[in-house]
Amino acid sequence: MAKSQKQKAEEFAALHREGIFVLANAWDIPSAAIAVEEGFKAIATTSAGMAFTLGLPDHEYTGRDRMMAIVREMAPRFDVPLSADLEAGYGLKPEDVALTVRQAIEAGAVGCNIEDADPATGKLIDFDLSVARIKAGAEAARAAGLPNFVLNARTDPFLAKFGTPEQNLGESIRRGNAYAAAGAGSVFVPLPPEAATIGKLAAAIKAPLNILGGFGGKAAPNLSELKKLGVRRVSIGGSLMIAAYAHARDSLRAIRDEGSFAYAEPKTKNPD
């Protein structure tokens, strides 16, 4: 018997309570299916990945209606929780975020991301308005009968280049704690510059901390190191999709330049 949305929501919320888990970001149904087949306990959409497959830039060019259509197709196909990347909520007003969260729940999602940078300017949205937006989204989820819905409040001081590294850290903590108090189930801080900063964020923010994996090269902390730093959740954003398309590009170059079809050789040989 398929799990209900409430069961999936409880499972997803429980993943945030202890240890660390990787949230596999998918850009279509096949990529989501691979993640599920490989044993990942939850999946999420990636706004960047889905925009790129449509030939669009990131940052809300996909639009709310098209994003919801993708979530609506993906969520019921899998018996694991799905969180929707809803960018900045498709409108700056709290009621815009509330509408977006309601529609995500109707589409089958049990969690979502909401960003606090204005997609039109790249600047952080006013602090008080940002808190009101998260509160509206959390209240909308409760009103929809899904109290375990995990609103992952993303705060972007590092990406938006808010100030000095110290100021970016301080503003991330200030906003993260305000969002947690407003009802966010986790707090997402993309691309802090070093492991020590991640540890400070995890210690100071009173909610499960989400960090972006798959960026930063070999110097970036691995999963074991992130766990020691206190991170609870790791998402991979569009990095897997970028890697997949990079492999396709390299394979096409090998065909063009070398006449090689080595990319199509199986990774493992049949013992027979």
GUMARDREN-757527 format. One record per residue (C-alpha): residue number from 0; residue in three letters; x negated, y, z negated. Coordinates in Angstrom, 3 decimals, padded with zeros to 6 digits. Example, Ala and Ser with C-alpha at 12.3 -4.5 7.8 and 13.67 -1.06 7.14 Angstrom:
BEGIN
<pos = 0; code = ALA; east = -012.300; north = -004.500; up = -007.800>;
<pos = 1; code = SER; east = -013.670; north = -001.060; up = -007.140>;
//
This chain:
BEGIN
<pos = 0; code = MET; east = 000.000; north = 000.000; up = 000.000>;
<pos = 1; code = ALA; east = -001.328; north = 003.412; up = 000.945>;
<pos = 2; code = LYS; east = -002.231; north = 005.735; up = -001.883>;
<pos = 3; code = SER; east = -000.005; north = 008.703; up = -002.573>;
<pos = 4; code = GLN; east = -001.286; north = 012.246; up = -002.336>;
<pos = 5; code = LYS; east = -001.103; north = 012.537; up = -006.118>;
<pos = 6; code = GLN; east = -003.239; north = 009.398; up = -006.513>;
<pos = 7; code = LYS; east = -005.811; north = 010.795; up = -004.107>;
<pos = 8; code = ALA; east = -005.799; north = 014.113; up = -005.967>;
<pos = 9; code = GLU; east = -006.512; north = 012.389; up = -009.276>;
<pos = 10; code = GLU; east = -009.301; north = 010.337; up = -007.718>;
<pos = 11; code = PHE; east = -010.850; north = 013.466; up = -006.256>;
<pos = 12; code = ALA; east = -010.615; north = 015.411; up = -009.512>;
<pos = 13; code = ALA; east = -012.161; north = 012.470; up = -011.380>;
<pos = 14; code = LEU; east = -015.228; north = 012.527; up = -009.120>;
<pos = 15; code = HIS; east = -016.057; north = 015.976; up = -010.510>;
<pos = 16; code = ARG; east = -015.988; north = 014.954; up = -014.185>;
<pos = 17; code = GLU; east = -019.290; north = 013.119; up = -014.467>;
<pos = 18; code = GLY; east = -022.346; north = 012.178; up = -012.466>;
<pos = 19; code = ILE; east = -022.841; north = 013.440; up = -008.932>;
<pos = 20; code = PHE; east = -021.199; north = 012.622; up = -005.608>;
<pos = 21; code = VAL; east = -021.669; north = 013.521; up = -001.974>;
<pos = 22; code = LEU; east = -018.705; north = 014.921; up = -000.110>;
<pos = 23; code = ALA; east = -019.142; north = 013.878; up = 003.528>;
<pos = 24; code = ASN; east = -018.061; north = 016.701; up = 005.841>;
<pos = 25; code = ALA; east = -016.439; north = 015.501; up = 009.068>;
<pos = 26; code = TRP; east = -015.539; north = 017.429; up = 012.200>;
<pos = 27; code = ASP; east = -013.165; north = 014.911; up = 013.785>;
<pos = 28; code = ILE; east = -011.479; north = 011.592; up = 013.072>;
<pos = 29; code = PRO; east = -014.387; north = 009.397; up = 014.308>;
<pos = 30; code = SER; east = -016.920; north = 011.191; up = 012.096>;
<pos = 31; code = ALA; east = -014.537; north = 010.874; up = 009.143>;
<pos = 32; code = ALA; east = -014.064; north = 007.170; up = 009.897>;
<pos = 33; code = ILE; east = -017.824; north = 006.584; up = 009.858>;
<pos = 34; code = ALA; east = -018.095; north = 008.247; up = 006.436>;
<pos = 35; code = VAL; east = -015.274; north = 006.118; up = 005.039>;
<pos = 36; code = GLU; east = -016.698; north = 002.920; up = 006.541>;
<pos = 37; code = GLU; east = -020.060; north = 003.707; up = 004.948>;
<pos = 38; code = GLY; east = -018.469; north = 003.884; up = 001.519>;
<pos = 39; code = PHE; east = -018.189; north = 007.597; up = 000.799>;
<pos = 40; code = LYS; east = -015.507; north = 008.132; up = -001.810>;
<pos = 41; code = ALA; east = -014.195; north = 011.411; up = -000.398>;
<pos = 42; code = ILE; east = -014.349; north = 013.342; up = 002.832>;
<pos = 43; code = ALA; east = -013.949; north = 016.971; up = 003.779>;
<pos = 44; code = THR; east = -013.563; north = 018.954; up = 006.929>;
<pos = 45; code = THR; east = -016.291; north = 021.329; up = 008.057>;
<pos = 46; code = SER; east = -015.053; north = 024.606; up = 009.478>;
<pos = 47; code = ALA; east = -018.307; north = 025.184; up = 011.352>;
<pos = 48; code = GLY; east = -018.312; north = 021.709; up = 012.867>;
<pos = 49; code = MET; east = -014.696; north = 021.913; up = 013.985>;
<pos = 50; code = ALA; east = -015.182; north = 025.390; up = 015.433>;
<pos = 51; code = PHE; east = -018.232; north = 024.266; up = 017.394>;
<pos = 52; code = THR; east = -016.401; north = 021.280; up = 018.905>;
<pos = 53; code = LEU; east = -013.785; north = 023.746; up = 020.170>;
<pos = 54; code = GLY; east = -016.441; north = 026.011; up = 021.646>;
<pos = 55; code = LEU; east = -015.770; north = 028.681; up = 019.037>;
<pos = 56; code = PRO; east = -018.004; north = 030.487; up = 016.522>;
<pos = 57; code = ASP; east = -017.683; north = 029.804; up = 012.813>;
<pos = 58; code = HIS; east = -015.913; north = 032.216; up = 010.401>;
<pos = 59; code = GLU; east = -012.173; north = 031.885; up = 011.017>;
<pos = 60; code = TYR; east = -012.184; north = 031.916; up = 014.816>;
<pos = 61; code = THR; east = -010.438; north = 028.544; up = 014.666>;
<pos = 62; code = GLY; east = -007.489; north = 030.100; up = 012.840>;
<pos = 63; code = ARG; east = -005.179; north = 028.785; up = 010.169>;
<pos = 64; code = ASP; east = -002.713; north = 026.972; up = 012.445>;
<pos = 65; code = ARG; east = -005.341; north = 025.021; up = 014.362>;
<pos = 66; code = MET; east = -007.248; north = 024.189; up = 011.166>;
<pos = 67; code = MET; east = -004.087; north = 022.847; up = 009.549>;
<pos = 68; code = ALA; east = -003.305; north = 020.760; up = 012.622>;
<pos = 69; code = ILE; east = -006.693; north = 019.038; up = 012.288>;
<pos = 70; code = VAL; east = -006.179; north = 018.422; up = 008.554>;
<pos = 71; code = ARG; east = -002.697; north = 017.084; up = 009.232>;
<pos = 72; code = GLU; east = -004.120; north = 014.556; up = 011.698>;
<pos = 73; code = MET; east = -007.068; north = 013.516; up = 009.523>;
<pos = 74; code = ALA; east = -005.678; north = 013.289; up = 005.974>;
<pos = 75; code = PRO; east = -003.170; north = 010.436; up = 006.448>;
<pos = 76; code = ARG; east = -005.593; north = 008.325; up = 008.478>;
<pos = 77; code = PHE; east = -007.776; north = 007.472; up = 005.506>;
<pos = 78; code = ASP; east = -007.164; north = 006.107; up = 002.021>;
<pos = 79; code = VAL; east = -009.709; north = 008.419; up = 000.403>;
<pos = 80; code = PRO; east = -009.253; north = 012.017; up = -000.768>;
<pos = 81; code = LEU; east = -009.672; north = 014.771; up = 001.803>;
<pos = 82; code = SER; east = -010.668; north = 018.343; up = 000.998>;
<pos = 83; code = ALA; east = -010.081; north = 021.049; up = 003.607>;
<pos = 84; code = ASP; east = -012.600; north = 023.756; up = 004.430>;
<pos = 85; code = LEU; east = -010.274; north = 026.756; up = 004.625>;
<pos = 86; code = GLU; east = -012.963; north = 029.385; up = 005.083>;
<pos = 87; code = ALA; east = -011.925; north = 032.699; up = 003.462>;
<pos = 88; code = GLY; east = -008.250; north = 031.746; up = 003.298>;
<pos = 89; code = TYR; east = -007.155; north = 033.384; up = 006.568>;
<pos = 90; code = GLY; east = -006.321; north = 036.739; up = 005.062>;
<pos = 91; code = LEU; east = -007.739; north = 038.899; up = 002.304>;
<pos = 92; code = LYS; east = -004.601; north = 039.191; up = 000.174>;
<pos = 93; code = PRO; east = -003.898; north = 036.746; up = -002.668>;
<pos = 94; code = GLU; east = -000.636; north = 035.776; up = -000.989>;
<pos = 95; code = ASP; east = -002.588; north = 034.821; up = 002.144>;
<pos = 96; code = VAL; east = -004.691; north = 032.386; up = 000.118>;
<pos = 97; code = ALA; east = -001.572; north = 031.022; up = -001.609>;
<pos = 98; code = LEU; east = 000.064; north = 030.370; up = 001.768>;
<pos = 99; code = THR; east = -003.072; north = 028.671; up = 003.065>;
<pos = 100; code = VAL; east = -003.292; north = 026.387; up = 000.024>;
<pos = 101; code = ARG; east = 000.394; north = 025.468; up = 000.291>;
<pos = 102; code = GLN; east = -000.015; north = 024.573; up = 003.941>;
<pos = 103; code = ALA; east = -003.132; north = 022.505; up = 003.193>;
<pos = 104; code = ILE; east = -001.198; north = 020.503; up = 000.611>;
<pos = 105; code = GLU; east = 001.659; north = 020.012; up = 003.057>;
<pos = 106; code = ALA; east = -000.926; north = 018.736; up = 005.560>;
<pos = 107; code = GLY; east = -002.170; north = 016.135; up = 003.058>;
<pos = 108; code = ALA; east = -005.281; north = 017.725; up = 001.544>;
<pos = 109; code = VAL; east = -006.056; north = 017.288; up = -002.162>;
<pos = 110; code = GLY; east = -008.705; north = 020.013; up = -002.350>;
<pos = 111; code = CYS; east = -010.023; north = 022.979; up = -000.431>;
<pos = 112; code = ASN; east = -012.795; north = 025.539; up = -000.132>;
<pos = 113; code = ILE; east = -012.047; north = 029.247; up = -000.384>;
<pos = 114; code = GLU; east = -014.903; north = 031.683; up = 000.318>;
<pos = 115; code = ASP; east = -015.383; north = 035.153; up = -001.195>;
<pos = 116; code = ALA; east = -017.096; north = 036.874; up = 001.748>;
<pos = 117; code = ASP; east = -015.072; north = 038.856; up = 004.268>;
<pos = 118; code = PRO; east = -015.474; north = 037.072; up = 007.644>;
<pos = 119; code = ALA; east = -015.147; north = 040.414; up = 009.448>;
<pos = 120; code = THR; east = -018.089; north = 042.038; up = 007.657>;
<pos = 121; code = GLY; east = -020.045; north = 039.264; up = 005.968>;
<pos = 122; code = LYS; east = -019.908; north = 041.279; up = 002.737>;
<pos = 123; code = LEU; east = -018.577; north = 040.034; up = -000.576>;
<pos = 124; code = ILE; east = -014.922; north = 040.768; up = -001.187>;
<pos = 125; code = ASP; east = -014.247; north = 043.067; up = -004.163>;
<pos = 126; code = PHE; east = -014.691; north = 041.171; up = -007.427>;
<pos = 127; code = ASP; east = -011.198; north = 041.722; up = -008.883>;
<pos = 128; code = LEU; east = -009.529; north = 040.904; up = -005.563>;
<pos = 129; code = SER; east = -011.663; north = 037.768; up = -005.232>;
<pos = 130; code = VAL; east = -010.571; north = 036.544; up = -008.658>;
<pos = 131; code = ALA; east = -006.922; north = 037.280; up = -007.825>;
<pos = 132; code = ARG; east = -007.267; north = 035.276; up = -004.616>;
<pos = 133; code = ILE; east = -008.562; north = 032.208; up = -006.444>;
<pos = 134; code = LYS; east = -005.865; north = 032.530; up = -009.092>;
<pos = 135; code = ALA; east = -003.177; north = 032.703; up = -006.407>;
<pos = 136; code = GLY; east = -004.509; north = 029.594; up = -004.702>;
<pos = 137; code = ALA; east = -004.683; north = 027.613; up = -007.949>;
<pos = 138; code = GLU; east = -001.169; north = 028.675; up = -008.931>;
<pos = 139; code = ALA; east = 000.143; north = 027.695; up = -005.502>;
<pos = 140; code = ALA; east = -001.279; north = 024.199; up = -005.930>;
<pos = 141; code = ARG; east = 000.352; north = 023.792; up = -009.337>;
<pos = 142; code = ALA; east = 003.658; north = 025.109; up = -008.010>;
<pos = 143; code = ALA; east = 003.475; north = 022.567; up = -005.195>;
<pos = 144; code = GLY; east = 003.326; north = 019.771; up = -007.788>;
<pos = 145; code = LEU; east = -000.362; north = 018.952; up = -007.336>;
<pos = 146; code = PRO; east = -002.072; north = 020.096; up = -010.553>;
<pos = 147; code = ASN; east = -005.168; north = 017.982; up = -009.806>;
<pos = 148; code = PHE; east = -005.769; north = 019.792; up = -006.519>;
<pos = 149; code = VAL; east = -009.440; north = 020.874; up = -006.582>;
<pos = 150; code = LEU; east = -009.908; north = 024.420; up = -005.368>;
<pos = 151; code = ASN; east = -013.620; north = 024.742; up = -004.688>;
<pos = 152; code = ALA; east = -014.352; north = 028.457; up = -005.043>;
<pos = 153; code = ARG; east = -017.302; north = 029.378; up = -002.856>;
<pos = 154; code = THR; east = -019.295; north = 032.443; up = -003.826>;
<pos = 155; code = ASP; east = -021.762; north = 033.895; up = -001.338>;
<pos = 156; code = PRO; east = -024.188; north = 036.368; up = -002.954>;
<pos = 157; code = PHE; east = -027.184; north = 034.503; up = -001.533>;
<pos = 158; code = LEU; east = -025.705; north = 034.226; up = 001.962>;
<pos = 159; code = ALA; east = -024.390; north = 037.790; up = 001.964>;
<pos = 160; code = LYS; east = -027.728; north = 039.127; up = 000.692>;
<pos = 161; code = PHE; east = -025.942; north = 040.896; up = -002.126>;
<pos = 162; code = GLY; east = -029.159; north = 042.085; up = -003.761>;
<pos = 163; code = THR; east = -032.443; north = 040.825; up = -005.153>;
<pos = 164; code = PRO; east = -032.790; north = 037.122; up = -005.980>;
<pos = 165; code = GLU; east = -032.099; north = 037.953; up = -009.626>;
<pos = 166; code = GLN; east = -029.019; north = 039.984; up = -008.705>;
<pos = 167; code = ASN; east = -027.767; north = 037.209; up = -006.430>;
<pos = 168; code = LEU; east = -028.129; north = 034.725; up = -009.275>;
<pos = 169; code = GLY; east = -026.353; north = 036.979; up = -011.748>;
<pos = 170; code = GLU; east = -023.486; north = 037.744; up = -009.384>;
<pos = 171; code = SER; east = -023.067; north = 034.067; up = -008.506>;
<pos = 172; code = ILE; east = -022.753; north = 033.221; up = -012.195>;
<pos = 173; code = ARG; east = -020.386; north = 036.125; up = -012.877>;
<pos = 174; code = ARG; east = -018.113; north = 035.226; up = -009.998>;
<pos = 175; code = GLY; east = -018.357; north = 031.476; up = -010.577>;
<pos = 176; code = ASN; east = -017.221; north = 031.744; up = -014.182>;
<pos = 177; code = ALA; east = -014.443; north = 034.159; up = -013.283>;
<pos = 178; code = TYR; east = -013.196; north = 031.776; up = -010.615>;
<pos = 179; code = ALA; east = -013.321; north = 028.840; up = -013.017>;
<pos = 180; code = ALA; east = -011.276; north = 030.829; up = -015.532>;
<pos = 181; code = ALA; east = -008.798; north = 031.649; up = -012.747>;
<pos = 182; code = GLY; east = -008.221; north = 027.963; up = -011.989>;
<pos = 183; code = ALA; east = -010.982; north = 026.802; up = -009.653>;
<pos = 184; code = GLY; east = -011.833; north = 023.132; up = -010.125>;
<pos = 185; code = SER; east = -015.411; north = 023.568; up = -008.934>;
<pos = 186; code = VAL; east = -017.732; north = 026.357; up = -007.832>;
<pos = 187; code = PHE; east = -019.757; north = 026.290; up = -004.631>;
<pos = 188; code = VAL; east = -022.944; north = 028.374; up = -004.330>;
<pos = 189; code = PRO; east = -024.527; north = 027.930; up = -000.893>;
<pos = 190; code = LEU; east = -028.273; north = 028.072; up = -000.407>;
<pos = 191; code = PRO; east = -029.856; north = 029.205; up = -003.668>;
<pos = 192; code = PRO; east = -033.535; north = 029.638; up = -002.796>;
<pos = 193; code = GLU; east = -035.171; north = 027.067; up = -005.064>;
<pos = 194; code = ALA; east = -034.558; north = 024.205; up = -007.464>;
<pos = 195; code = ALA; east = -035.074; north = 026.350; up = -010.555>;
<pos = 196; code = THR; east = -032.256; north = 028.648; up = -009.437>;
<pos = 197; code = ILE; east = -029.958; north = 025.667; up = -008.918>;
<pos = 198; code = GLY; east = -030.684; north = 024.540; up = -012.476>;
<pos = 199; code = LYS; east = -029.839; north = 027.980; up = -013.835>;
<pos = 200; code = LEU; east = -026.556; north = 028.013; up = -011.909>;
<pos = 201; code = ALA; east = -025.587; north = 024.557; up = -013.182>;
<pos = 202; code = ALA; east = -026.368; north = 025.534; up = -016.780>;
<pos = 203; code = ALA; east = -024.543; north = 028.858; up = -016.693>;
<pos = 204; code = ILE; east = -021.415; north = 028.185; up = -014.611>;
<pos = 205; code = LYS; east = -018.628; north = 026.625; up = -016.658>;
<pos = 206; code = ALA; east = -017.359; north = 024.372; up = -013.877>;
<pos = 207; code = PRO; east = -018.757; north = 021.544; up = -011.743>;
<pos = 208; code = LEU; east = -021.357; north = 023.006; up = -009.402>;
<pos = 209; code = ASN; east = -021.270; north = 022.267; up = -005.668>;
<pos = 210; code = ILE; east = -024.519; north = 022.661; up = -003.722>;
<pos = 211; code = LEU; east = -025.026; north = 022.385; up = 000.029>;
<pos = 212; code = GLY; east = -027.242; north = 019.507; up = 001.105>;
<pos = 213; code = GLY; east = -028.763; north = 018.994; up = 004.518>;
<pos = 214; code = PHE; east = -030.324; north = 022.443; up = 004.775>;
<pos = 215; code = GLY; east = -033.717; north = 023.691; up = 003.676>;
<pos = 216; code = GLY; east = -035.889; north = 020.998; up = 005.246>;
<pos = 217; code = LYS; east = -038.167; north = 018.631; up = 003.357>;
<pos = 218; code = ALA; east = -038.607; north = 021.107; up = 000.509>;
<pos = 219; code = ALA; east = -034.911; north = 020.938; up = -000.406>;
<pos = 220; code = PRO; east = -034.079; north = 018.855; up = -003.511>;
<pos = 221; code = ASN; east = -032.830; north = 015.342; up = -002.809>;
<pos = 222; code = LEU; east = -029.774; north = 013.824; up = -004.451>;
<pos = 223; code = SER; east = -031.673; north = 012.441; up = -007.441>;
<pos = 224; code = GLU; east = -033.290; north = 015.810; up = -008.092>;
<pos = 225; code = LEU; east = -029.968; north = 017.634; up = -007.774>;
<pos = 226; code = LYS; east = -028.440; north = 015.274; up = -010.341>;
<pos = 227; code = LYS; east = -031.240; north = 016.087; up = -012.802>;
<pos = 228; code = LEU; east = -030.597; north = 019.796; up = -012.231>;
<pos = 229; code = GLY; east = -026.969; north = 019.351; up = -013.292>;
<pos = 230; code = VAL; east = -025.235; north = 019.466; up = -009.900>;
<pos = 231; code = ARG; east = -021.983; north = 017.504; up = -009.752>;
<pos = 232; code = ARG; east = -021.016; north = 017.744; up = -006.081>;
<pos = 233; code = VAL; east = -023.027; north = 017.946; up = -002.861>;
<pos = 234; code = SER; east = -021.432; north = 018.804; up = 000.465>;
<pos = 235; code = ILE; east = -023.250; north = 018.672; up = 003.778>;
<pos = 236; code = GLY; east = -021.341; north = 021.281; up = 005.759>;
<pos = 237; code = GLY; east = -022.004; north = 021.204; up = 009.476>;
<pos = 238; code = SER; east = -025.495; north = 019.719; up = 009.145>;
<pos = 239; code = LEU; east = -024.505; north = 016.178; up = 010.148>;
<pos = 240; code = MET; east = -022.658; north = 017.458; up = 013.193>;
<pos = 241; code = ILE; east = -025.661; north = 019.592; up = 014.164>;
<pos = 242; code = ALA; east = -027.943; north = 016.561; up = 013.784>;
<pos = 243; code = ALA; east = -025.636; north = 014.422; up = 015.936>;
<pos = 244; code = TYR; east = -025.604; north = 016.977; up = 018.725>;
<pos = 245; code = ALA; east = -029.361; north = 017.457; up = 018.444>;
<pos = 246; code = HIS; east = -029.757; north = 013.712; up = 019.005>;
<pos = 247; code = ALA; east = -027.509; north = 013.947; up = 022.078>;
<pos = 248; code = ARG; east = -029.599; north = 016.832; up = 023.429>;
<pos = 249; code = ASP; east = -032.865; north = 014.959; up = 022.886>;
<pos = 250; code = SER; east = -031.417; north = 011.850; up = 024.536>;
<pos = 251; code = LEU; east = -030.359; north = 013.830; up = 027.601>;
<pos = 252; code = ARG; east = -033.817; north = 015.372; up = 027.831>;
<pos = 253; code = ALA; east = -035.365; north = 011.895; up = 027.752>;
<pos = 254; code = ILE; east = -033.087; north = 010.795; up = 030.598>;
<pos = 255; code = ARG; east = -033.903; north = 013.905; up = 032.624>;
<pos = 256; code = ASP; east = -037.654; north = 014.003; up = 032.001>;
<pos = 257; code = GLU; east = -038.595; north = 010.336; up = 031.551>;
<pos = 258; code = GLY; east = -035.757; north = 008.343; up = 033.053>;
<pos = 259; code = SER; east = -035.446; north = 006.665; up = 029.655>;
<pos = 260; code = PHE; east = -032.239; north = 005.248; up = 028.229>;
<pos = 261; code = ALA; east = -033.888; north = 004.253; up = 024.947>;
<pos = 262; code = TYR; east = -031.288; north = 006.173; up = 022.992>;
<pos = 263; code = ALA; east = -028.769; north = 003.454; up = 023.863>;
<pos = 264; code = GLU; east = -030.823; north = 000.595; up = 022.459>;
<pos = 265; code = PRO; east = -029.266; north = -000.930; up = 019.321>;
<pos = 266; code = LYS; east = -030.922; north = -000.036; up = 016.049>;
<pos = 267; code = THR; east = -030.959; north = -003.682; up = 014.992>;
<pos = 268; code = LYS; east = -031.582; north = -006.738; up = 017.132>;
<pos = 269; code = ASN; east = -029.221; north = -009.674; up = 017.294>;
<pos = 270; code = PRO; east = -031.154; north = -012.561; up = 015.667>;
<pos = 271; code = ASP; east = -029.703; north = -014.955; up = 018.268>;
//
